[in-house]
Amino acid sequence: MSAPRATSPHLRRPLPPSARAALICAALAGAVALWASPADAAHARPEDAPKMSFEARAVQSGFVKVDGFITDWNDVQKHECKALVSGEPEYDWTGPLDLSLLLQFQYDDANLYIAVEVRDNIVSPPRGRDRGDRVEIWFDSGPTSASKVGRLRMLELALGELPSDGPPEVTWQHPRALAGKIPEGLKKDGSLRNTGYFFEIAIPLAEISDPAPGLEPIGIVAFARDWDRDDPNEDEAAVATAPFDAKKASNYEAMGSLSLSGAAAMGDSFFRKVPDARLLKVQETLWANVGGDGRRERVQLVDKYLVMTGFGLGFGDFYYYTMAHSPQHTFKKLETRELTGDGHDEMLVWYTIGKPEHVEQTMLAIYHFDQDRIKLIFHHEIGNRGEDWEVEDEVAFTPMGKDKPTNILVSRPAKAQGVDADTYVDTDGDMIVDWERILLPWGAVKVNTFEWSAGQFIRVTD
């Protein structure tokens, strides 16, 4: 409260015109300043944050002990976030010591490890419906996400029992289908500090996103939220690592990225280590879970090579299969789909042998990655054509139930174009070939059915 104003019994002398003008200007300036603050001062906005990207350091399994101490993090890169995205500067937030965030990341074959240090001058635990000071980490698995609950997930790290020397509370809070659930396999610890608080967690890679982080980076943004409760007019302050608006939760492009160290070098490993690969054209690139561990690998058709690159592939960064050596082979199309019921995506390659001016044969070959090798599990001739004729079989994939192998059906066409039983010439004749022969409209067999058995698709019809 200001002191009472003194009064004088004497009359004041009138001010000269120049002094009166100066006072009027000063009064107007003060009125404008008073009108503009504090209620209408500029509040922080999500777009005020820079877009930060992170790389997790690779460690051996078991190296990181989730115990709430920093001994496993001393030489790991720290990422500091002090970009205010909510609240009013100088009123709700006075600087990095009032609220800021430090993040560190490590990973092994199974888990992502995150260390979160929050600088906070007043630590406020939950109170009623007020969730208190907390950290939010949002993950985006991308537009090709296979998750049934959507591509975006938010993990909340709340104080929980930290104020009484207990564990923090870590739960999913987005999407609604996961709200309040604890990630399966989560490990957590933390501690209060003189400067704020600290979280340490291990979360299985497969829990973060679907597909799990691997060769591709995933989207990420972290928020630290702070409500000191020392003023009834206070707003919640928040800092963030990217200009992502959590209220919209759909502006994915505003998120930063999280990549695993080694991914960039791994992506180029095939082309560096195979002598003639740099001279070849990449015909097609797909992403699929061929390793079967929830992480996607990059699958490429590179001329005669079928190449898969990524984490979780047995003993190597990449594997490749040489499909043919003959210049008569032309590789046309690559596709991936899960066929064997074991969670691994199979690789389907369509290719041709020969040229239409003679006879061009179309083949379907299916490959499976098993521990440390790529294996051919299905091979069928499905088409023949010349300059003015064509025969083409129909291929269908019939699922036999959840987590069960798919049957493959190859059916003869109702008729051929430009050729019949009298004019058709079998290109292979009596030669022994390593594929199933094409089914012809005039042949005895209408459908070939193949079932998964003993590591191959075996024909079960004659």
C-alpha positions as CSV (number, residue, x, y, z in Angstrom):
1,M,0.0,0.0,0.0
2,S,1.3,3.5,-0.9
3,A,1.7,6.2,1.8
4,P,-1.1,8.9,2.2
5,R,-0.6,12.0,0.2
6,A,0.5,15.2,2.1
7,T,-1.6,18.4,1.7
8,S,-0.5,22.1,1.9
9,P,-2.4,25.1,3.2
10,H,-0.8,27.2,0.5
11,L,-2.2,27.9,-2.9
12,R,-0.2,26.4,-5.8
13,R,1.2,28.7,-8.4
14,P,-0.2,28.0,-12.0
15,L,2.2,26.0,-14.2
16,P,3.6,27.5,-17.3
17,P,2.1,26.3,-20.6
18,S,5.1,24.1,-21.5
19,A,5.0,22.3,-18.2
20,R,1.3,21.7,-18.5
21,A,1.8,20.1,-21.9
22,A,4.5,17.8,-20.6
23,L,2.3,16.7,-17.8
24,I,-0.6,16.0,-20.1
25,C,1.6,13.8,-22.4
26,A,3.0,11.9,-19.4
27,A,-0.6,11.3,-18.1
28,L,-1.7,10.0,-21.5
29,A,1.3,7.7,-21.8
30,G,0.6,6.3,-18.3
31,A,-3.0,5.8,-19.2
32,V,-2.1,3.9,-22.3
33,A,0.4,1.7,-20.4
34,L,-2.2,1.0,-17.7
35,W,-4.8,0.1,-20.3
36,A,-2.4,-2.3,-22.0
37,S,-1.3,-4.2,-18.9
38,P,-1.4,-6.6,-17.2
39,A,-4.7,-8.1,-18.6
40,D,-3.9,-7.4,-22.2
41,A,-0.2,-8.1,-22.2
42,A,1.0,-10.6,-24.9
43,H,0.5,-14.2,-23.7
44,A,2.8,-16.9,-25.0
45,R,1.5,-19.0,-27.8
46,P,2.3,-22.6,-29.1
47,E,3.8,-21.2,-32.3
48,D,6.5,-19.3,-30.2
49,A,8.4,-22.6,-29.7
50,P,11.2,-23.7,-32.0
51,K,10.9,-27.2,-33.5
52,M,13.5,-29.4,-31.6
53,S,14.6,-32.8,-32.8
54,F,16.4,-35.4,-30.7
55,E,18.6,-38.5,-31.2
56,A,18.6,-41.3,-28.7
57,R,22.0,-42.8,-27.9
58,A,22.4,-46.6,-28.4
59,V,23.3,-48.6,-25.3
60,Q,23.7,-52.2,-24.4
61,S,20.7,-53.9,-22.8
62,G,20.7,-53.5,-19.0
63,F,23.1,-50.5,-19.1
64,V,20.5,-48.0,-17.9
65,K,19.2,-48.6,-14.4
66,V,15.9,-46.8,-13.8
67,D,16.6,-45.6,-10.2
68,G,16.0,-41.9,-10.3
69,F,19.7,-41.0,-10.3
70,I,21.7,-39.4,-13.1
71,T,24.7,-41.8,-13.0
72,D,23.6,-43.4,-16.3
73,W,23.2,-40.0,-18.0
74,N,26.4,-38.0,-17.3
75,D,27.7,-38.1,-20.9
76,V,24.4,-38.1,-22.7
77,Q,23.5,-35.0,-24.7
78,K,21.1,-32.7,-22.9
79,H,18.4,-30.8,-24.8
80,E,17.3,-27.6,-23.0
81,C,13.8,-26.2,-23.5
82,K,12.9,-22.8,-22.2
83,A,10.4,-21.6,-24.9
84,L,7.3,-20.4,-23.2
85,V,4.1,-21.4,-25.0
86,S,1.4,-20.7,-22.3
87,G,1.1,-18.0,-19.7
88,E,2.2,-14.4,-19.5
89,P,5.9,-13.5,-19.4
90,E,7.1,-11.8,-16.2
91,Y,3.7,-12.5,-14.5
92,D,3.2,-16.3,-14.8
93,W,6.8,-17.0,-15.8
94,T,9.9,-15.1,-14.7
95,G,12.5,-17.1,-16.6
96,P,14.2,-20.6,-16.9
97,L,14.6,-21.0,-13.1
98,D,10.8,-20.6,-12.8
99,L,10.1,-23.2,-15.5
100,S,12.3,-25.0,-18.0
101,L,13.0,-28.5,-19.2
102,L,16.0,-30.7,-19.9
103,L,15.6,-33.9,-21.9
104,Q,17.9,-36.9,-22.6
105,F,17.3,-40.0,-24.6
106,Q,18.9,-43.5,-24.8
107,Y,17.7,-46.8,-26.3
108,D,18.5,-50.5,-26.5
109,D,16.9,-53.4,-28.4
110,A,13.7,-53.3,-26.2
111,N,13.3,-49.9,-24.6
112,L,13.5,-46.1,-25.0
113,Y,15.0,-44.4,-21.9
114,I,14.1,-40.8,-21.1
115,A,15.5,-38.6,-18.4
116,V,13.5,-35.4,-17.7
117,E,14.8,-32.7,-15.5
118,V,12.3,-29.8,-14.7
119,R,13.6,-26.6,-13.2
120,D,10.7,-25.2,-11.1
121,N,11.0,-22.7,-8.3
122,I,7.6,-23.8,-6.7
123,V,6.7,-27.5,-7.2
124,S,3.0,-28.0,-7.0
125,P,1.6,-31.6,-6.5
126,P,-1.9,-32.5,-7.7
127,R,-4.9,-31.0,-5.8
128,G,-8.4,-32.2,-6.6
129,R,-9.1,-31.9,-10.3
130,D,-5.9,-29.8,-10.7
131,R,-3.3,-32.2,-12.1
132,G,-0.4,-30.1,-10.6
133,D,3.0,-29.7,-12.2
134,R,3.7,-32.3,-14.8
135,V,5.4,-33.2,-18.1
136,E,3.6,-34.4,-21.3
137,I,5.4,-36.2,-24.0
138,W,3.5,-36.6,-27.3
139,F,4.5,-39.3,-29.8
140,D,3.4,-39.5,-33.5
141,S,3.9,-42.8,-35.4
142,G,3.2,-41.1,-38.7
143,P,0.5,-41.3,-41.5
144,T,1.1,-45.0,-42.1
145,S,0.4,-45.9,-38.4
146,A,-1.1,-49.3,-37.9
147,S,-2.5,-48.5,-34.5
148,K,-6.1,-49.1,-33.8
149,V,-6.3,-46.1,-31.5
150,G,-4.7,-43.6,-33.9
151,R,-1.3,-42.3,-34.7
152,L,-0.9,-39.9,-31.7
153,R,-0.3,-40.8,-28.1
154,M,0.5,-38.6,-25.1
155,L,2.3,-39.9,-22.0
156,E,1.9,-37.9,-18.8
157,L,4.6,-37.8,-16.2
158,A,3.0,-36.5,-13.0
159,L,4.5,-36.0,-9.5
160,G,2.4,-38.8,-8.0
161,E,4.1,-39.7,-4.7
162,L,7.4,-37.9,-5.3
163,P,6.7,-35.3,-2.6
164,S,6.6,-38.2,0.0
165,D,9.6,-39.9,-1.5
166,G,7.5,-42.3,-3.6
167,P,7.4,-43.0,-7.3
168,P,6.0,-40.7,-9.9
169,E,2.7,-41.4,-11.8
170,V,3.2,-42.2,-15.5
171,T,0.1,-42.9,-17.6
172,W,-1.2,-42.4,-21.1
173,Q,-3.7,-39.5,-21.3
174,H,-4.3,-39.5,-25.1
175,P,-6.1,-40.9,-27.0
176,R,-9.2,-41.4,-24.9
177,A,-9.1,-45.1,-25.4
178,L,-5.8,-45.2,-23.5
179,A,-6.5,-42.5,-20.9
180,G,-5.3,-43.5,-17.4
181,K,-3.6,-46.7,-18.5
182,I,0.0,-47.5,-17.6
183,P,2.2,-48.5,-20.5
184,E,2.9,-52.3,-20.4
185,G,6.4,-53.0,-19.3
186,L,7.0,-49.4,-18.0
187,K,9.8,-48.7,-15.5
188,K,9.8,-45.4,-13.6
189,D,11.5,-43.5,-10.8
190,G,12.2,-39.9,-9.9
191,S,13.2,-37.4,-7.2
192,L,12.6,-33.9,-5.9
193,R,15.4,-31.5,-6.2
194,N,16.2,-28.0,-4.8
195,T,15.8,-26.7,-8.3
196,G,12.7,-28.7,-9.2
197,Y,12.2,-32.4,-10.0
198,F,13.5,-35.3,-12.0
199,F,11.9,-38.2,-13.9
200,E,13.6,-41.3,-15.3
201,I,11.6,-43.8,-17.3
202,A,12.1,-46.9,-19.5
203,I,9.2,-47.6,-21.9
204,P,9.2,-50.4,-24.4
205,L,9.7,-49.3,-28.0
206,A,6.6,-51.2,-29.1
207,E,4.5,-49.1,-26.6
208,I,5.5,-45.8,-28.0
209,S,4.1,-46.1,-31.5
210,D,2.8,-48.6,-34.0
211,P,5.1,-49.2,-35.8
212,A,7.8,-48.9,-33.0
213,P,10.6,-46.4,-33.6
214,G,13.3,-47.9,-35.9
215,L,15.0,-46.7,-39.0
216,E,12.4,-44.0,-39.5
217,P,12.2,-41.1,-37.0
218,I,8.9,-40.6,-35.2
219,G,7.2,-37.3,-34.2
220,I,7.7,-36.0,-30.7
221,V,7.0,-32.9,-28.5
222,A,7.4,-32.5,-24.8
223,F,5.7,-30.0,-22.5
224,A,6.4,-29.0,-18.9
225,R,3.4,-27.4,-17.2
226,D,3.6,-25.3,-14.1
227,W,1.0,-23.7,-11.8
228,D,2.5,-22.1,-8.7
229,R,-0.8,-21.3,-7.0
230,D,0.6,-18.1,-5.5
231,D,-1.8,-15.7,-7.1
232,P,-5.6,-16.1,-7.8
233,N,-5.1,-14.4,-11.2
234,E,-2.3,-16.7,-12.3
235,D,-2.5,-18.7,-15.5
236,E,-0.8,-22.0,-16.1
237,A,2.7,-21.6,-17.6
238,A,4.1,-24.1,-20.0
239,V,7.3,-24.6,-22.1
240,A,7.5,-26.9,-25.1
241,T,10.0,-28.4,-27.5
242,A,8.0,-27.7,-30.7
243,P,5.2,-25.3,-32.0
244,F,2.6,-28.0,-31.5
245,D,-0.9,-27.0,-30.2
246,A,-2.0,-29.8,-27.9
247,K,-5.6,-28.5,-28.0
248,K,-5.8,-29.3,-31.7
249,A,-3.8,-32.5,-31.5
250,S,-3.7,-32.9,-35.2
251,N,-1.1,-30.5,-36.4
252,Y,1.5,-33.3,-36.8
253,E,3.8,-31.3,-39.0
254,A,4.5,-28.9,-36.1
255,M,6.1,-31.7,-34.0
256,G,9.8,-32.3,-33.8
257,S,11.4,-35.7,-34.4
258,L,13.1,-38.5,-32.4
259,S,15.6,-40.7,-34.2
260,L,17.7,-43.6,-33.0
261,S,21.5,-43.1,-33.3
262,G,23.0,-45.2,-36.1
263,A,19.9,-45.0,-38.2
264,A,21.3,-42.6,-40.8
265,A,24.5,-44.6,-41.3
266,M,22.5,-47.9,-41.3
267,G,20.3,-46.6,-44.1
268,D,23.2,-46.3,-46.5
269,S,25.0,-49.5,-45.4
270,F,23.9,-51.8,-48.3
271,F,25.0,-49.2,-50.9
272,R,28.4,-48.8,-49.2
273,K,29.2,-52.4,-48.7
274,V,27.9,-54.1,-51.9
275,P,30.4,-53.3,-54.7
276,D,28.0,-52.7,-57.6
277,A,25.0,-51.4,-55.6
278,R,25.8,-47.7,-56.1
279,L,25.4,-48.1,-59.9
280,L,21.9,-49.6,-59.6
281,K,18.6,-47.9,-59.5
282,V,16.2,-48.2,-56.5
283,Q,13.0,-49.3,-58.2
284,E,10.7,-49.3,-55.2
285,T,10.9,-48.6,-51.4
286,L,8.4,-49.8,-48.8
287,W,8.3,-49.9,-45.0
288,A,7.2,-53.1,-43.3
289,N,7.7,-55.2,-40.2
290,V,9.7,-57.9,-41.8
291,G,11.8,-58.5,-38.6
292,G,8.7,-59.3,-36.6
293,D,9.7,-57.2,-33.5
294,G,7.2,-54.3,-34.0
295,R,9.8,-52.0,-35.7
296,R,9.5,-51.4,-39.4
297,E,12.3,-52.1,-41.8
298,R,13.0,-50.5,-45.1
299,V,12.4,-53.0,-47.9
300,Q,13.8,-52.1,-51.4
301,L,13.8,-53.5,-54.8
302,V,17.2,-52.6,-56.2
303,D,17.5,-54.2,-59.7
304,K,18.2,-57.9,-59.0
305,Y,18.5,-57.4,-55.2
306,L,15.8,-57.6,-52.6
307,V,17.2,-55.5,-49.7
308,M,15.9,-55.0,-46.2
309,T,17.5,-52.6,-43.8
310,G,16.8,-51.7,-40.1
311,F,17.0,-52.6,-36.5
312,G,16.1,-56.0,-35.1
313,L,17.4,-58.0,-38.1
314,G,19.4,-60.7,-36.4
315,F,23.1,-60.0,-36.6
316,G,23.2,-57.2,-39.2
317,D,22.0,-53.8,-40.2
318,F,20.9,-55.1,-43.6
319,Y,20.3,-58.3,-45.5
320,Y,19.9,-58.8,-49.2
321,Y,18.9,-61.6,-51.5
322,T,20.1,-61.9,-55.1
323,M,17.0,-63.0,-57.0
324,A,18.6,-63.7,-60.4
325,H,21.7,-63.2,-62.4
326,S,20.3,-63.4,-66.0
327,P,19.8,-60.3,-68.1
328,Q,16.5,-61.9,-69.2
329,H,15.0,-61.1,-65.7
330,T,13.1,-57.8,-65.2
331,F,11.8,-57.0,-61.7
332,K,8.5,-55.2,-61.9
333,K,6.8,-54.8,-58.5
334,L,7.3,-55.1,-54.8
335,E,4.6,-55.6,-52.1
336,T,4.6,-56.6,-48.5
337,R,1.8,-58.4,-46.5
338,E,1.7,-60.7,-43.5
339,L,1.0,-64.2,-44.7
340,T,2.5,-66.7,-42.3
341,G,0.7,-65.8,-39.0
342,D,3.9,-65.0,-37.1
343,G,3.8,-61.2,-37.2
344,H,6.5,-60.9,-39.9
345,D,5.6,-59.2,-43.1
346,E,6.4,-61.2,-46.2
347,M,8.0,-59.6,-49.3
348,L,6.2,-60.3,-52.7
349,V,8.1,-59.7,-55.9
350,W,6.6,-59.8,-59.4
351,Y,9.2,-60.2,-62.2
352,T,9.4,-61.3,-65.8
353,I,11.6,-63.6,-67.8
354,G,12.1,-63.0,-71.6
355,K,10.5,-60.5,-73.9
356,P,7.1,-60.4,-75.6
357,E,8.6,-60.6,-79.1
358,H,9.4,-64.2,-78.1
359,V,7.6,-65.2,-74.9
360,E,7.5,-63.2,-71.6
361,Q,6.8,-65.2,-68.5
362,T,5.4,-63.4,-65.4
363,M,6.4,-64.8,-62.0
364,L,5.4,-64.2,-58.4
365,A,8.1,-64.9,-55.7
366,I,7.4,-64.5,-52.0
367,Y,10.2,-64.1,-49.5
368,H,10.3,-64.4,-45.7
369,F,13.0,-63.2,-43.2
370,D,13.8,-65.9,-40.7
371,Q,16.3,-65.0,-37.9
372,D,19.3,-64.1,-40.1
373,R,18.4,-64.9,-43.7
374,I,15.9,-64.1,-46.5
375,K,14.2,-67.3,-47.7
376,L,12.1,-68.0,-50.8
377,I,8.8,-69.6,-49.6
378,F,6.6,-69.4,-52.7
379,H,7.3,-69.3,-56.4
380,H,4.7,-69.5,-59.2
381,E,4.5,-68.7,-62.8
382,I,1.3,-66.7,-63.2
383,G,1.4,-65.3,-66.7
384,N,2.7,-65.8,-70.3
385,R,2.4,-63.4,-73.2
386,G,3.7,-62.9,-76.7
387,E,3.2,-60.0,-79.2
388,D,-0.5,-60.7,-79.8
389,W,-1.5,-63.2,-77.1
390,E,-1.7,-63.5,-73.4
391,V,-2.6,-65.9,-70.5
392,E,-2.8,-64.6,-67.0
393,D,-3.7,-66.5,-63.8
394,E,-5.6,-65.0,-60.9
395,V,-3.9,-64.9,-57.4
396,A,-5.9,-64.6,-54.2
397,F,-4.9,-64.5,-50.6
398,T,-7.4,-66.1,-48.2
399,P,-6.9,-65.4,-44.4
400,M,-7.7,-68.4,-42.3
401,G,-8.3,-66.5,-39.0
402,K,-6.5,-64.2,-36.6
403,D,-2.8,-65.0,-36.1
404,K,-3.2,-67.9,-38.5
405,P,-1.4,-68.3,-41.9
406,T,-3.1,-67.2,-45.1
407,N,-3.8,-69.6,-47.9
408,I,-2.7,-68.7,-51.4
409,L,-4.9,-69.6,-54.3
410,V,-3.8,-69.5,-57.9
411,S,-6.7,-70.0,-60.4
412,R,-6.7,-70.5,-64.1
413,P,-8.4,-67.9,-66.3
414,A,-11.7,-68.6,-68.0
415,K,-10.0,-68.0,-71.3
416,A,-6.8,-66.8,-72.9
417,Q,-6.4,-63.9,-75.3
418,G,-5.2,-64.7,-78.8
419,V,-4.2,-68.3,-78.1
420,D,-5.8,-71.7,-77.5
421,A,-4.8,-75.2,-76.7
422,D,-3.7,-75.9,-80.3
423,T,-1.5,-72.8,-80.8
424,Y,0.0,-72.4,-77.3
425,V,3.6,-73.5,-77.0
426,D,5.0,-74.2,-73.5
427,T,8.2,-72.1,-73.2
428,D,9.7,-74.4,-70.6
429,G,8.7,-77.7,-72.3
430,D,9.9,-80.7,-70.4
431,M,12.6,-78.7,-68.5
432,I,12.8,-79.0,-64.7
433,V,12.0,-75.6,-63.2
434,D,12.0,-74.4,-59.6
435,W,8.5,-72.8,-59.7
436,E,5.0,-74.0,-60.1
437,R,3.9,-73.8,-63.7
438,I,1.1,-71.6,-65.0
439,L,-2.5,-72.9,-65.0
440,L,-4.0,-72.8,-68.5
441,P,-7.7,-72.4,-69.4
442,W,-7.7,-75.8,-71.1
443,G,-5.8,-77.6,-68.4
444,A,-7.1,-80.1,-65.9
445,V,-6.3,-78.1,-62.8
446,K,-8.6,-75.2,-62.0
447,V,-7.1,-74.0,-58.8
448,N,-3.8,-74.5,-57.0
449,T,-4.2,-74.1,-53.2
450,F,-1.1,-73.5,-51.0
451,E,-0.9,-73.8,-47.2
452,W,1.9,-72.7,-44.9
453,S,3.7,-75.8,-43.6
454,A,7.3,-76.5,-42.5
455,G,8.6,-73.1,-43.6
456,Q,7.1,-73.2,-47.1
457,F,3.8,-72.6,-48.9
458,I,3.0,-76.2,-49.9
459,R,0.6,-77.1,-52.7
460,V,-2.3,-79.2,-51.3
461,T,-4.4,-79.7,-54.4
462,D,-3.5,-81.6,-57.6
